[in-house]
Amino acid sequence: MPLGKEFSKDEKTIFYRVIAFVDSEKDGPKIPMYNTNDRLQVMLGLSRHSISNLRQEMLQLIEKQNNSEYQEKDEEEEPHARPRRRTTSDTQIKHTSSQQFGRKKKRMWSASSITTVTNIACLPLPMTPQKTNNCGRKKIILTEFEEDSIRYQFHLLLASKQYPTTAKLLMCLLEEAPDFPIRSERTLLRHMRRLGFKYAVTSKAPIRLDATSFVASRAKYFRSLTDLRNNDVIYYYHDETWSNSGEERRQVWLDENGDGRLRNTDGKGKPDFYLLITKIKKKLFLKDRV
């Protein structure tokens, strides 16, 4: 085996058959030499019809290759004057052909003659099979508009206070454009990751301080604090992770900017908050009464 060359399983089976057939003919040919079809059928393990098709295809490729070589030679000889070709008469052709076929010489085969034959015979490169059916699906290449539509539907779900998922995104995309190239959730997931989306844990997701949602929530928080101070209301500070339990999912889709987190106040955080408020009110009421 040549260095750095790896043969496939099918190639090795063909090579093994040829080697076994050649080794079996050490003492003499088992199949007559003139019966090339049967010899090829045993060596390659193919049917007679397949061998004839391969031979016909090889002859067509050799003819094309020779025609291309002749065209290249003619193009090179165009600027120079072409020499006049001598025409041979029919009698001369018959005379030469009778001389060639009249004399029969015994062929002497040796290792050197085999090497010269293999060097002279320029075998053409085989053509790749052109399949008409079951040739696989084409690769889906999204345009810039289609990529932007995925981002738009993602942020549209966030604006409607819904966690974006591949099923929701695919449904929205197909409703917006019925001829959208992506038709499965798995394909949409691959393209979302190529666009920079990632499915991450919310506790490890980075929070941008200059994000619009963070700036808006911070402004709302300080506005409510000033209102409470102006009304002389007793306020308290508590652990946010404890009071907001269940307000956010553990894993969400995030875009390339880190947007994708939502606060769901309909979860367990709201009852905990009201429970704490009622306890403080009861304590204050008992102190005033005493």
N, C-alpha and C positions, 0 to 999 in steps of 0.2 A: 504494500500500500504506500503511495507517495507520502512524503512528509507533509503534515498539515492538511491532508485530504481525508474527508470522512464520507463514506458512501452510505446511501440510504439502504433500508432493508430490501426494497424491491430491486435495487441495483445489484446488491450482493447475491440475491437468488438467481438473477440472470447470469452473473459472472460464474457462480458455482456450477450452473448447468453447462455453460460453455467449457469450463475447465474439465468437468467430468466427461463430456463428450470427446474432447480432444485427447484426454488420457486413455479413453477406451479404444482409440484407433491407433495405438502404438504399433501393433502387429499388422495392421492393414485396415483399410476403410471398411466399415460394416455396411454403410449405405453408399451406393455408387457416387462417384464424384460429380457425374453429370446431373444427378437428381438433387438439384440445389434446394428445391422447395421442401423436400422431406428432411434434408439435413438441417435446414434452418428451423423447421418445425420441431425437431428433436432438441436442437441446441437452445432455442429461445423459449420453448414451451408455448408457442402461439399457434393459432389455427391457420389454415392455408389462406383463408380470406383476409385475415389480418396481415399476413406477410405480403400478399399481393397489393394491399392498400398501402403499406409502408414503402414497398418498392416503387409504386407509382408516384407517391408523394416525394420520395427522394429524387426520382428522375425529373420531376417538375421543378424542384428546387435547384438541381444542377443546371437545368436549362435556363432558369432565371439568372443564376449566377454567371453563366457563360455569356448570356446576352448583355448583362451589365458590364462585364469585362470588355466585351467588344465595343460597347458604346463609349466606355472610357478611352479605349485605344483610338477610336475614331475621332473623339474630341481632341485628343492630343495631336493627332496627325492633320487636323484641319488647317492650321496655319502653313504647313509645309505642303509641297506638291506631292500628291500621292502617285506612286509608280503604277504603271499600267499592268494589270493582271493578265496573265496568259490564260487563254481558254483552251481547255482540252476537249478533243472530239470524243464522240461516243465510242469509236473504235479503239482509241487509246485507253479509255476507261475499262472497256471489256477485256483488253489485252492484259492490263495490270491486274485486274481482279482475277483473271484466269491463272496468272502466274502465282498470285498470293494463295489461292485456294488449291492450286495443283500440287504445291509442295507441302508436305506435312513433316514437321520437325517434332522431335520428342522434347518435351519441356523438362528442363533440369531445375528443380526447386532447391533452394538453399536458404540459409539465414540471411545472407546479403540480399538475395532477390526479394525476400519478404519485406525487408526494410525499405528497399527501393520502391516496391509497390505501395507500401503504406505512405511513403513520402510523396509519391506522384499523385495518388488518388486524393483529391481535395474533397473531403466529405462536407456537405453543407450543414449548417446549423439547423436543428429541428425547430419547427414552428410550435409556438405555444398553442394548446388546444383552445379553440374559440367555442365556449359553451353558450348555448342559446337559452337553456333552462337551468335553474338552481345554481346560478352564478353568484349568489350572495346579495345582500342589500348594499346600496350605495352609502357611502359615508355622509352623515348629516353635517353640513356646514352651515352654521347660522350666519345671517347677515347682521350688520350693525343695528338695524331697526329691530330685528327679532331678539337680539340680546338686550336691547333697551326695553323691549316689551316685557321680558322676564323681570327685569329690575322694577319696572313700573307696577306690574301686578303684585310684586313682593311688597312694595311700600304702600300700595293701595290696601292690601290686607292689614298691614300694620295700622293704617289710618282708620280702618273700620274696627279696631280693637280685636283683631283675630290673629292667632298665631299662624304664620305661614307654614304650610306643609307641602310636600310634593303633590299630594292628591288635590289639595285646594288650588295650588298654582296651575296644575295641568288643566283642571276644570275651567278656571278663569281664562287661561290662554286659549283653549279651544272654543269657549263661548265668544271671546273677542274676535278670534280669527279661526274659522273652521278648517282652513287649509294650512294650519301651523305644522311645520315638518316634524316636530316631536310628538309622538303618540303614546309613549309609555312613561311611567314614573321613573323607571330605572335610567332611561336615556336622559330624562330631565335632570335627575340627580347628578349624572356625570357632567352635564353641561353647566349646572349650577356651580359645581366645584371648580370647573375651568374658569368661570367668571369671577371667582373669588369668594363665593359663599361657603360657609362651613357650619357644620352642626356641632355646637360646642356646649359645654356645661355653663350654666349661668353664673355659678359661683366663681369660675375662672375667666369669665368673659371680661375684657377690659372696658372701662367706662371712660369715655372722652369727656373732659370737663367743659369743652366748648361745644358739646352737642346741643341741639335745639331742645330736646326733651329734658336734658339735665338742667339747662339754664331756665326753662319755663317752670319746672318743678321747684327749683331753688327760689325763684322770684315769688311763686305762690306761697311757699313756706314762710319766707320773711314777711310777706304781706299779712298772712294770718297771724304771725307773732305780734306785729305792730298793732293789729286790731285788738288782740287779747290784752295787750298792755294798756292800751287806751281805755278799755272797759274795766280795768282792775280785776281781771279774771285770774284765779289761781291756776297756773299751768304747771306741768311737770314734764320731765324728760325720762324716757324709757328706752329699752333696748329695741332697736328697729327690727332686728332679725326675729326676735321673739314675738312681737306684736303683728308682724306681717307674714306669719307662717301661712303657706298655701296661697300667697298672692301671685307667685310667679312659678313658671315651670322650671324643672331642673335642667332640661336640655332644649335649646331652641336653635333655629336657623339664624345666622348672623351674616350680614353682607360684608363687603370689603372695608366698610367704614365702622363696623361693629354695631350697627343698628339692627334691632330685632327683638329687644326685650320689651315686655309689657307688664303692667301692674294690674292684676285682677283683684279688685276690692270686694268681689262677691264671694271670696273664699273664706278660710278660717281666720284671717286676720281681723275682719270686722267684728265678729262676736267677741274675740279676745279684747279688742279695744273698748267695746261698750261694757264688758264685764269689769274692766279696770276702772272705768269712769264711775260706774255705780258704786263700787267699793269706796272710792274717794269721796263721793257725795255723802254716803252713809256716815263715814268718819267725821266729815265736817259738820253734818247735821247733829251728831251726837255731842260733839265738842260745844257747839252753840247752845245746845239744850242744857248741858251741865253748867 
